[in-house]
Amino acid sequence: MSLSDVLLVTDCDGTLLRNDKTISRKDLDAIARFREMGGNFTIATGRSLPTVSSILETLRPELPVILYNGSMLYDPVKKEPVWTAEIPHAARFLVEKAMERYGEELGVEVLTPEGLHVIRFTPVIDEHLNGPLKAEYRLAGLSEVLPLRWLKVMFALPEAEMEDLKAFLLGFGELGARYVRSEKLYFEVLPAHASKGAALRMLCGRTGLSLEKTAAVGDCDNDLEMLLEAARSYAPANAYPSVRQRADRVTVSNEEGAVAAVIEELLRSPL
């Protein structure tokens, strides 16, 4: 069986990555087998380039990968961006407004092509950047990063405050930005036209692969547009209820080898 026209794209956290941020041997072996049979494999993650580098070293994908929740297509072979989107300057004052409203409990990261900039450090931000997948970052004032190209802003906030934060941001109207819940304690501001779904369409257009031969795996709300674009969508058992409801199939959890289970099904029931 040849899988040369099949594309498998998977999210990382809560999907490919186990809870300790490692990839199981079961998943790694299944991905290797899928690729040996001609399958095309890549990742689509909200993670930035600094926080995904060790994952790329492990997986060594040959196709462009989707980073920053769709704000960048990155070529891991040439080690350069293929395409980036930018949050417009008109929306950047939202960071200052949110910092004023939520005070010291709000952590803030601004992600640019130059790197990852921490505007306000909190314990949640510390765990994110200094956990198993360590990332290079710099502490910066908001004024220092204003002239740079903003690919994404990450807010870290207690879970109970998330809906209030979303309503607060939406209250400022259309500013060329969109707001995405990416993890339990993280909320993101992205360029309005950037999403994993739009980036997946672009990836297929650039590689000649077809969405009709694409399977996608994701666990969180920021994966929904990608799952809807794919011909077949999967959610691990640990996915958000909203994602499990929208996915075509629900498989085992990220701890049990969700990606390997998807590959096994693709081999039994090809696209």
C-alpha positions as CSV (number, residue, x, y, z in Angstrom):
1,M,0.0,0.0,0.0
2,S,1.3,3.5,-0.9
3,L,0.2,6.5,1.1
4,S,2.0,9.0,-1.1
5,D,-1.1,11.1,-1.5
6,V,-2.2,11.0,2.1
7,L,-1.4,13.9,4.6
8,L,-1.6,13.4,8.4
9,V,-1.4,16.6,10.4
10,T,-1.5,16.6,14.2
11,D,-1.6,19.1,17.0
12,C,1.1,18.7,19.7
13,D,0.0,19.4,23.3
14,G,-2.6,17.0,24.5
15,T,-2.5,15.1,21.2
16,L,0.9,14.0,20.1
17,L,2.6,15.0,23.3
18,R,1.9,13.1,26.5
19,N,1.2,15.1,29.6
20,D,4.9,15.1,30.5
21,K,5.6,16.7,27.1
22,T,7.3,13.7,25.6
23,I,6.3,11.6,22.5
24,S,5.6,7.9,23.2
25,R,7.6,5.2,21.5
26,K,4.3,3.9,20.2
27,D,3.6,7.2,18.4
28,L,7.1,7.6,17.1
29,D,7.2,4.1,15.7
30,A,3.8,4.5,14.0
31,I,4.8,7.8,12.4
32,A,8.0,6.2,11.1
33,R,6.0,3.4,9.6
34,F,3.5,5.8,8.1
35,R,6.3,7.8,6.4
36,E,8.1,4.6,5.2
37,M,4.9,3.7,3.4
38,G,5.0,7.1,1.6
39,G,2.7,9.0,4.0
40,N,3.1,12.8,4.4
41,F,3.3,13.9,8.0
42,T,3.5,17.3,9.7
43,I,2.4,19.2,12.8
44,A,0.1,22.1,13.5
45,T,0.6,23.7,16.9
46,G,0.1,26.9,18.8
47,R,3.6,26.6,19.9
48,S,6.3,29.1,18.9
49,L,9.5,28.3,17.1
50,P,11.5,28.5,20.3
51,T,9.3,26.1,22.1
52,V,8.9,23.6,19.3
53,S,12.6,23.2,18.3
54,S,13.1,20.0,20.3
55,I,10.0,18.5,18.8
56,L,11.2,19.2,15.3
57,E,14.6,17.7,16.1
58,T,12.8,14.5,17.2
59,L,10.3,14.2,14.3
60,R,12.4,15.7,11.5
61,P,9.4,16.5,9.3
62,E,10.1,17.3,5.7
63,L,6.9,19.3,5.0
64,P,6.3,22.8,6.3
65,V,4.9,22.9,9.8
66,I,2.1,25.2,11.1
67,L,3.2,27.2,14.1
68,Y,1.7,30.0,16.3
69,N,-1.8,28.6,15.7
70,G,-1.6,29.4,12.0
71,S,0.4,32.7,12.0
72,M,3.5,30.9,10.5
73,L,4.3,28.2,8.0
74,Y,7.8,27.1,8.7
75,D,10.2,25.0,6.6
76,P,12.0,22.7,9.1
77,V,14.5,21.6,6.4
78,K,15.6,25.1,5.3
79,K,15.0,26.4,8.8
80,E,13.2,29.5,7.6
81,P,9.6,30.8,7.6
82,V,7.6,30.2,4.4
83,W,4.8,32.6,5.4
84,T,3.8,34.7,8.4
85,A,0.8,36.8,9.4
86,E,0.9,39.8,11.7
87,I,-1.4,41.3,14.4
88,P,-2.1,44.9,13.2
89,H,-0.9,47.8,15.3
90,A,-4.5,48.9,15.9
91,A,-5.0,45.8,18.1
92,R,-1.8,46.0,20.1
93,F,-3.2,48.4,22.8
94,L,-5.4,45.4,23.9
95,V,-2.4,44.0,25.8
96,E,-2.0,47.2,27.9
97,K,-5.8,47.3,28.5
98,A,-5.8,43.7,29.6
99,M,-2.8,44.2,31.9
100,E,-4.6,47.1,33.5
101,R,-7.8,45.2,34.0
102,Y,-6.4,41.9,35.4
103,G,-3.3,43.1,37.2
104,E,-0.5,40.9,38.3
105,E,-2.6,37.7,37.8
106,L,-2.3,38.1,34.0
107,G,0.8,36.7,32.4
108,V,1.7,38.0,28.9
109,E,3.9,36.7,26.1
110,V,4.4,38.4,22.8
111,L,5.7,36.2,20.0
112,T,7.5,37.6,17.0
113,P,9.8,36.2,14.3
114,E,12.7,37.5,16.4
115,G,11.7,35.3,19.4
116,L,9.5,35.0,22.5
117,H,9.2,38.0,24.7
118,V,7.7,37.9,28.2
119,I,6.0,41.1,29.1
120,R,4.6,40.0,32.5
121,F,5.9,36.8,34.2
122,T,3.6,34.6,36.3
123,P,3.9,31.1,37.7
124,V,1.9,29.8,34.8
125,I,4.3,31.4,32.3
126,D,7.3,30.1,34.3
127,E,5.9,26.5,34.0
128,H,5.2,27.0,30.3
129,L,8.8,28.2,29.5
130,N,10.9,26.3,32.0
131,G,9.1,22.9,32.0
132,P,10.2,19.8,30.0
133,L,10.3,21.7,26.7
134,K,12.5,24.6,27.7
135,A,12.4,27.7,25.5
136,E,14.6,30.7,25.0
137,Y,12.9,33.9,25.9
138,R,13.7,37.5,26.9
139,L,12.0,39.7,29.5
140,A,10.8,42.9,27.7
141,G,8.7,46.0,28.3
142,L,5.7,46.4,26.1
143,S,7.3,49.5,24.4
144,E,10.3,47.4,23.3
145,V,8.3,45.0,21.3
146,L,5.8,47.4,19.8
147,P,7.9,48.0,16.6
148,L,8.3,44.3,15.9
149,R,6.0,42.0,13.9
150,W,3.6,40.3,16.3
151,L,2.6,36.8,15.3
152,K,0.7,36.0,18.4
153,V,0.0,37.2,22.0
154,M,-0.5,34.7,24.8
155,F,-2.4,35.6,27.9
156,A,-2.1,33.3,31.0
157,L,-5.0,33.7,33.4
158,P,-7.0,31.5,35.9
159,E,-9.5,29.4,34.1
160,A,-12.5,31.1,35.8
161,E,-11.5,34.4,34.2
162,M,-11.3,33.1,30.6
163,E,-14.8,33.9,29.4
164,D,-14.6,37.4,31.0
165,L,-11.3,38.0,29.2
166,K,-12.9,37.0,25.9
167,A,-15.9,39.3,26.4
168,F,-13.6,42.1,27.4
169,L,-11.5,41.8,24.3
170,L,-14.5,41.5,22.0
171,G,-15.9,44.6,23.5
172,F,-13.3,46.7,21.7
173,G,-14.7,45.6,18.3
174,E,-13.1,44.4,15.1
175,L,-9.4,45.3,15.1
176,G,-8.0,42.8,12.7
177,A,-7.4,40.2,15.5
178,R,-9.1,37.0,16.6
179,Y,-9.3,35.4,20.0
180,V,-8.7,31.7,20.6
181,R,-8.8,29.5,23.7
182,S,-5.7,27.3,23.3
183,E,-5.3,25.5,26.6
184,K,-6.9,25.5,30.0
185,L,-4.9,28.5,31.3
186,Y,-4.0,30.2,28.0
187,F,-5.9,32.6,25.8
188,E,-4.5,33.9,22.5
189,V,-4.7,36.9,20.3
190,L,-3.9,36.1,16.6
191,P,-4.1,37.9,13.3
192,A,-7.7,37.9,12.1
193,H,-7.0,35.8,9.0
194,A,-4.7,33.3,10.8
195,S,-5.9,29.9,11.9
196,K,-4.7,26.3,11.7
197,G,-7.5,25.7,9.1
198,A,-6.4,28.5,6.8
199,A,-2.7,27.4,7.2
200,L,-3.6,23.9,6.3
201,R,-5.3,25.0,3.1
202,M,-2.2,27.0,2.3
203,L,0.1,24.1,3.1
204,C,-1.9,21.8,0.7
205,G,-1.8,24.5,-2.0
206,R,2.0,24.8,-1.7
207,T,2.7,21.1,-1.6
208,G,0.1,19.9,-4.2
209,L,-1.5,17.6,-1.5
210,S,-5.3,17.5,-1.3
211,L,-7.5,18.3,1.6
212,E,-9.6,15.3,0.4
213,K,-6.7,13.1,1.4
214,T,-5.9,14.8,4.7
215,A,-6.5,13.5,8.2
216,A,-6.2,15.9,11.1
217,V,-5.9,15.2,14.8
218,G,-6.5,17.8,17.6
219,D,-7.8,18.2,21.1
220,C,-8.6,21.9,21.7
221,D,-10.8,24.7,20.4
222,N,-7.9,26.1,18.4
223,D,-7.9,22.9,16.4
224,L,-11.5,23.0,15.3
225,E,-11.0,24.9,12.0
226,M,-8.2,22.5,11.0
227,L,-10.4,19.5,11.8
228,L,-13.3,20.9,9.8
229,E,-11.0,21.4,6.8
230,A,-9.7,17.8,6.8
231,A,-11.4,15.0,5.0
232,R,-11.3,13.0,8.2
233,S,-10.9,14.4,11.7
234,Y,-9.9,12.7,14.9
235,A,-9.9,13.8,18.6
236,P,-8.1,12.0,21.4
237,A,-10.3,10.8,24.3
238,N,-8.9,13.6,26.5
239,A,-10.0,16.4,24.0
240,Y,-12.3,19.2,25.0
241,P,-16.0,18.0,24.8
242,S,-16.6,20.6,22.0
243,V,-13.8,19.0,19.9
244,R,-14.9,15.4,20.5
245,Q,-18.4,16.4,19.4
246,R,-17.2,17.9,16.1
247,A,-14.5,15.3,15.2
248,D,-15.4,12.4,12.9
249,R,-13.8,9.9,15.2
250,V,-12.7,9.8,18.8
251,T,-9.6,7.7,19.6
252,V,-7.6,6.8,22.7
253,S,-6.0,9.5,24.8
254,N,-2.7,11.3,24.3
255,E,-1.3,9.1,27.1
256,E,-2.2,5.9,25.3
257,G,-0.9,6.8,21.8
258,A,-3.6,8.7,20.0
259,V,-1.6,9.4,16.9
260,A,-0.5,5.8,16.6
261,A,-4.2,4.8,16.9
262,V,-5.1,7.2,14.1
263,I,-2.4,5.8,11.8
264,E,-3.6,2.2,12.5
265,E,-7.1,3.2,11.4
266,L,-5.8,5.0,8.3
267,L,-4.1,1.8,7.3
268,R,-7.3,-0.2,7.9
269,S,-9.6,2.3,6.4
270,P,-7.7,4.5,3.9
271,L,-8.9,8.0,2.8
